[in-house]
Amino acid sequence: MEIGDMIEINRGAYKHWALYIGNGEVIHVVTPDGPSRVAFCSVSSSSGSLSCKGTITIETLKDVASRNTYKINNYLDDEYKPRPTDVIIKEVDKMRGRTIKYGLLGNNCEHFVTFLRYGKSNSQQADDFMKDLLAGQLGLLGVLAAAVVSTAAATSKLSK
């Protein structure tokens, strides 16, 4: 493993992401419920807005992975050039211990790790979820449209 490698940790229903920073340690985003679980969210009583937070922490890979399998997965290397190690470590030093806005689809652990490695935020997991959701909605809309058309056709026949 090299400094800056993205580590994909299999948590079953989802993947948690961390970035290797050397000496057996990784940096990652955690929430009060644990790494990349449903984020700590609160609702503002005055505005009604939802605010979710995550904390950037450094731990050993062994502790973060626990009993889960993991692998190096620098899947964007063909698309983006990894930043130099010294740039990554400066960013790590700046971010360590900070609390950040967290969102499963817009600012999750994978977004954080890809930002550190490439300087660009990306989450294939979130993108795939949205594509699946959209495909499901389009499929449902197609079924509903077919039902409406067949109902309209039956109504048209009945009214003749």
C-alpha positions in Angstrom: 0.0 0.0 0.0 1.2 3.5 -0.8 0.3 6.9 0.6 -2.7 8.2 -1.2 -4.2 4.8 -2.1 -8.0 4.7 -1.8 -9.2 1.8 0.3 -12.6 0.3 -0.4 -14.1 -1.5 2.6 -16.9 -3.9 2.0 -19.7 -3.3 4.6 -22.2 -5.5 2.8 -25.0 -3.1 1.7 -22.5 -0.4 0.9 -18.8 0.4 0.6 -16.9 2.6 3.1 -13.9 4.5 1.8 -10.7 5.6 3.5 -7.4 6.9 2.2 -4.1 5.3 3.2 -1.7 7.8 4.8 1.2 5.5 5.8 2.2 3.6 9.0 -0.9 1.4 8.8 -3.2 4.4 9.1 -6.1 5.8 7.1 -8.1 9.0 7.1 -11.8 8.8 6.6 -15.2 10.4 7.5 -17.1 9.0 10.4 -20.5 9.9 11.8 -21.7 9.4 15.4 -23.2 6.0 14.3 -19.9 4.8 12.8 -18.2 5.1 9.4 -20.5 6.1 6.7 -23.6 5.0 8.4 -26.6 7.3 8.4 -25.1 10.6 9.2 -25.7 12.6 12.3 -28.5 14.9 11.2 -30.4 17.6 13.0 -33.3 19.8 12.0 -33.2 23.5 12.7 -36.2 24.5 14.8 -36.2 28.0 13.2 -35.7 27.2 9.6 -36.7 23.5 9.4 -33.5 22.8 7.4 -31.7 19.5 7.7 -28.1 19.5 8.7 -25.9 16.4 8.6 -22.3 16.2 9.9 -19.3 13.9 9.7 -15.9 14.0 11.4 -12.6 13.5 9.6 -10.6 11.0 11.7 -7.3 9.1 11.4 -7.3 5.5 12.6 -5.5 2.3 11.8 -6.8 0.5 8.7 -7.1 -2.6 10.9 -9.6 -0.8 13.2 -11.5 0.8 10.4 -11.9 -2.4 8.4 -12.7 -4.4 11.5 -13.8 -7.8 10.2 -14.7 -6.5 6.8 -12.8 -7.2 3.6 -11.0 -4.3 1.9 -9.0 -3.6 -1.2 -7.0 -0.8 -2.8 -9.3 0.7 -5.5 -7.8 3.7 -7.2 -10.6 3.4 -9.8 -10.2 7.0 -11.2 -6.5 6.8 -12.0 -7.3 6.5 -15.8 -9.5 9.6 -15.6 -7.5 11.9 -13.2 -3.9 12.2 -12.2 -3.3 11.5 -8.5 -2.0 14.4 -6.6 1.6 14.3 -5.3 2.0 12.6 -1.9 3.2 15.9 -0.2 0.0 17.7 -1.4 -2.2 14.9 -0.1 -0.4 14.9 3.3 -0.8 18.7 3.6 -4.5 18.3 2.9 -4.7 15.5 5.5 -3.0 17.7 8.1 -5.4 20.6 7.4 -8.5 18.4 7.6 -7.7 16.1 10.5 -10.4 16.4 13.2 -12.6 18.7 11.3 -16.4 18.4 11.3 -17.8 18.7 7.8 -21.2 18.7 6.1 -22.1 15.1 5.2 -24.5 13.7 2.7 -24.9 10.2 1.4 -25.4 11.4 -2.1 -23.5 14.7 -2.2 -20.6 14.6 0.3 -19.9 11.1 1.6 -16.7 9.2 2.5 -16.0 8.4 -1.2 -16.3 12.0 -2.2 -13.9 12.9 0.6 -11.3 10.2 -0.4 -11.4 11.0 -4.1 -11.0 14.7 -3.3 -7.8 13.9 -1.3 -6.3 11.7 -4.0 -7.3 13.6 -7.1 -8.4 17.1 -6.0 -11.8 16.2 -7.4 -14.9 14.9 -5.5 -16.5 11.8 -7.0 -18.7 9.0 -5.8 -19.4 6.1 -8.1 -21.5 4.5 -5.4 -23.8 7.6 -5.2 -23.9 8.0 -9.0 -24.9 4.3 -9.3 -27.6 4.7 -6.7 -29.1 7.7 -8.5 -29.0 5.9 -11.8 -30.7 2.9 -10.3 -33.3 5.1 -8.6 -33.9 7.0 -11.9 -34.2 3.8 -13.9 -36.6 2.5 -11.3 -38.7 5.7 -11.5 -38.6 5.6 -15.3 -39.6 2.0 -15.2 -42.5 2.8 -12.8 -43.5 5.7 -15.0 -43.5 3.4 -18.0 -45.8 1.0 -16.2 -48.1 3.8 -15.1 -48.2 5.2 -18.6 -49.1 1.8 -20.0 -51.8 1.5 -17.4 -53.2 4.9 -18.2 -53.1 4.2 -22.0 -54.9 0.8 -21.5 -57.4 2.4 -19.2 -58.1 5.2 -21.7 -58.4 2.7 -24.5 -60.9 0.6 -22.5 -62.8 3.7 -21.5 -62.9 4.8 -25.1 -64.3 1.3 -26.2 -66.9 1.4 -23.4 -68.1 4.9 -24.4 -68.7 3.9 -28.1 
